[in-house]
């Protein structure tokens, strides 16, 4: 298997594990730290916040340090940050601080991996490589649920070790990666940081791609969080726990679609494909709001996850092309920051509307309307570019 396939797969598998190493053993961590759900939520969410907020600074650093240095630094920080809590296993403060550090390092690691794909993959295989990378991340989020129960009461320790092990393996794998292309800096150290930010921030296409990634990646997150409750609401007498396996099947469909989306992206006009997928997302959210019963809603959820998964590779390939060769990491970081903001807003919208309106349907319709607006924006961008 070529390096531009297996290396990003290994790296993103590890990042997926970082994102989900806590929930399968959440009870053990609460007992370890002597806290309830409130304290656990700070520990759990700390990585997500720093991962999101560090995207743009990490991109600027990678474009100036070079991909290889950034890979080494971020992998070492992820490994060290995951092992440091063993110094004081019962210390919640240390655990949160280290998880914040791992979140920042994971942002740099992710953007460096995307840059590796752009640098090493031939153009005709770029979409496929990005699709496999995205599928690996999704599969990585499932692995802790499969592996950690094996360790019983020591699952909390195994969760730290799992996170530390993957970046260490990635460092070791650099021995088999051509390092010369990864040592080059894409931006001179004297090049203005402000000018780099201004260049990417002025790109309407990057804003559009960030919103598209937010509605696709954010939808997968929202489905994982709220689909069991949506299905339970549509099935009187059932509980969200009854729909856990069905939700897992939906997420698996989205994971497989990420790999398949890489094949679609290499054969079709990328912008046209993306706008069609966004339209599909809008229509499927509408269907979920109006379909009666849990099983039609579940079928719409599967189709929605597939649409979102297929969009992943297309979004990253278009982002790389839009940012240009000198600002790949900065451009991807900017796009990902927008996407993470949309992701958070989408998750909050679903929960709060259900809390105060008593139903998910208004939130599903609002999301459908926003996605429809995003589709129209994409059509306008396409027409304006055709007119030039």
N, C-alpha and C positions, 0 to 999 in steps of 0.2 A: 504494500500500500504506500503511495507517495507521501512524503513528509507533510505536504500541505493538507492532507486528509487526517492522518493519525495524530499529528501534534496538536492542532486545535481541538480535536475530539478529546484527547487526554486532558488538556487544560480546562476546557469548559465542563467536562465531567466533574472535575475538582471544584469549580466555582459553583456548580449546581449543588454539590454536597455541602459547601459552606452555607448556602442559603437555607437548607432544610435539616441541618444536623441537630437542631434543638427540639423541634416539636415532637418527634417520636419518643423522646425521653424527658418530656417537659416535667412530669411529676417528680422524677429523680432530681432534676435541677432545683425545683421548688423545695424539696426536702433538704438538699445539699446547702442551699443558701438560707433556708428558713424564711422564705417569703411566699406570698400568695400570687395570684394571677397578675396583680398590679406590678409587683417587682419583676416577675418573669417577663412581662410585656416590655419593660425597659431593656432588659437583657436581650430579648429576642429581636426587637426592632432596631437596636443600635447599629447593627451591620447594614441594614437596608438604608438607613438615613445617610451614613457616611459613604456607602457605595454610590448612592445617587448624587450627593453633593460633590463628591470628588471627581466626577467624570470629566468636567472641563479642565480643572487643574492637572489631572493625570494626563489628559491628551496633550496639553501644552508641554508637559515634562517629557513625554515620549518623543514628540517631534524634535526636541532639543537634545535629549540624552542618546537617542537611538533605541531601536527595538531591543537589541540584545541586553544592554545595560538595564533597561526597564524591566525586562523579563526576570533577570537575576535578582534585582532589588525587590521587586514585588513578590516573587516566589519566596525569598528568604523571610520577608516580613510576614507573609501569610503563615509560613511554617512556625516561625518564632512566636508570633502572636497567638497561635493556637495551642502551643505547648506551655506558654508562660503561666496560665492559670493553675497549672499543677504546683506552682510555688506556694500557692495559698488556695487550695481547692474550695474552701468554704467562703472565700472573700468575694462577695458580689461586686464590690467596687472594682477590683482588679479584673474580674471576668468581663464587666461591661467595658472598661477601658481597652482591654485587649481586643474585644469584639469590634469596638470602634476602629481600632488600628487595622484589623483584618478587613473591615469594610472598605477603608481607604485603599489598602493594598490590593484588594480584589478588583477595584475599579481600574487601577493601573494594569493589573494582570490581564483583565478582560480586553482592554483596548490594545494592549501589546499583542495579544493573540489574534485579534482582528487584523492588526497591522502585519503580522506574520503571514496570514492568509493572502492579504493583498500583495505582499512582496514576493512570495514564493509560488503562488498558484498561477498557472497560465490563464489568460483571460477567459478562455472557453470553459475552464473548470472552476472559475471563481464562485459562481452561484451555487454549484454543487458543494464546494468546500464550506461555504457559509451555511448552507442548509444542514450539513452533517454536524457542524459546530453547534448550531442552535438545537438540534435534536439531542446532542450529547449533554447540553446544559439541562434540558428538560428531564432526561433520563437520570442525570445526577441528582436532581431534586427528589427522585423516587427511591434512590439507593438507600438512604438512611432508614426509611420505613421498612425495607427488606432486611437490612443487615443488623441494625442496632438491637432489635429484640433478641437476637441470638446471645448477646452478652449479659442478659438478665440485669441484675442490680448494678453491674459495672458499665452499663450502657452509656452513662454520662462521660466516663473516661474514654470509652471507645469513640464517642462522638468527637471529642477533641483530637484524638489520634487520627481519625479518618480525615479531618480537615487538614491536619499537618502533613499527612502522608502524600496527598496528591500533588501539592506544589513541589515537594521534595523529589517525587518521581519526575515531574516536569523538568526540574533542574538537571537531573541525571540524564534525561532524554536529549538535552542539548548537545550531548556528545555525538549524537547521530543526525544533528541538524546542520545544514550548511550555514556557518556563522558569518561569513564575509558579507553577504547582502544585508544581514541584520545589524551590522555595526555602523552602517551609514546613518548620519543624522539628516533628517528631511528638511530641517529648518536650521539656519545658522543661529548660534547662541545669541548673537547681537540683534537678531530680528525682533522687532517690538512685539511684546506679548499683547499689548493693546491692539496692534494692527492685525495680529492673528485672530483675536476675538472679533474685531470689527468685520473682518472678511467673512467669517462663518456666520455671524449674527445677521449680516445683510442678505444672506441667501434665503429667499422665500422657499426654495425647494427643500432646504434643510429643515426649516420650520414645519413644512408640510410632512416630510418624512418622519420627523419626531412625533408629530401628532398621529400619523399612521401607526408607528411602532407603539405608541401609547395605547391606541385603541385595539391593537392586535395582542401585544404582550400583556397589556392591562386587562383585556378580556379574559385571557387564560388565567391570570391571577384572580380576577373577580369570580370566574367560574369555579376555581378551586376553593374559594372562600365561601361563596354564597349559593352555588347550584344545589347543594343538598337541601338548603332551606327553601329555595324556590320550588323544588320538586315536592317537598313536604307540604308547602302551602297549597299545591295543586292536588294533593292526595290526602283528603281528610282522614284523620286517625293515624297517620304515619308521622315519623319523627325524622329530623335531618340525618341521624345516625343510620337510618334504614337505607339511605341513598348514597352511602359512602363508596361502595363498590362501583355503582353506576357513575359516580363522579370521577372515580379513578379511570374508568374506561374512556370517559370524555377527554380527560387530560392525556391519556395514552394516544388517542386519536390525534390530538394536537401535536404531540411529540413526533409521531410518524409523519404527519403532514409537513413538519419543518424539513425533513429530509426530502420528501417528495417535492416540496416547493423549490428546492434547489434545482431539480430537474426541469420544472416548469420555467424557472427564471432563465435558464440557459437556452431555452427554445422559443421564447416569446418576447415581444416588446415589453420591456420591464415596466415602464410607466403605465402603459395601457393595462397590463396585468394587475398592477397594484390598485389602480382605480376601480377595476372590476371587483377585486376582492373586498375593497372598502364598501362598495355598493352591496355586495353580498352580506357583509357584516351588518349593515344597516337593516336590510330586509329580514335577516334572521333574528335580530333583536326585536323587530316588530312582531315577527311570528311568535317568539317566546312570550311576548306580552299578551297575545290574543288567543293562542292555542289552548284548548281545554284539556285538562287531565295531565298527569305526569309524563306519560310515555311519548305523546307528541312533542311535549316540551323538551324531553330528553333527546329525542331525535333532532330537534332544532339545535340543541346544545352541541351535539356531536358535529353537525354541519358547521356550526359557528366556530368550534375549535379547529376544524379542518381549514376553514377560510383564514383564520388567524395564523395557524401554523404555516400555511403556504406563503403568507406575506413576509415571513422572517427574512429569508435569503434575499428576496427582491429588495427589501428596504435597505439592507446593509450594502448590497452591490451598488445601488443607486447613491447611497450616502458616500461611498468611497469615490465614485465617479464625480459626484458633485463637489466634494471637498478638494479634489485635485491631489497630485502626488506629494505636494509639500505639506499638506495639513490633514492627512488622513486621520490620525489619532485625535486631533483637535476637533475635526468635523464630526467624527463618530461620537466623541464625548459630548459635544453640544447637542447632537440629535438625541442621544441617550438621556441627557438631562431633561429635555422636554418630555420624552417618553415616560420617564419615571414620575414626573409631575402629573401627567395625565393619568398614569396608573394609580397614584395615590388618590387623586380626585374621584376616579371611577369607583374605587373600592369604598371610599367614604360616602359617595352618593348612594350606592346600593344599600349600605347598612342604615344610613340615616333616614332614607325614604321609607324603608321597611319599618323602622322604629316609629315614625310619626304618621305615616299614611296607612300603615297596616298591610301594605302590599308592595311587592317588588315591581309591579307593572308600570307605575309612573316612571320609575327610574329606568326601566328597560326602554320605554318610549322616548324619554329624554336622550338616552344614549343613542338610540336609533336615529333621532333627528340630528344629533351632533355628527354622527358618522355620515349621514346623507349630506350635510353641509361640507364635510371633508371631501366627499366624492365630488361635489360640484367645484370645490376649490381645485382639486386635482385636474378636472377637465379644463378649468380656466388656465391653469399653468401650462397645460399641454397646448392649448390653442395659442397662448401668447408666445410660446417657444416656436410653434409652427409659423407664426406670422413674422418672426425675425429673419 
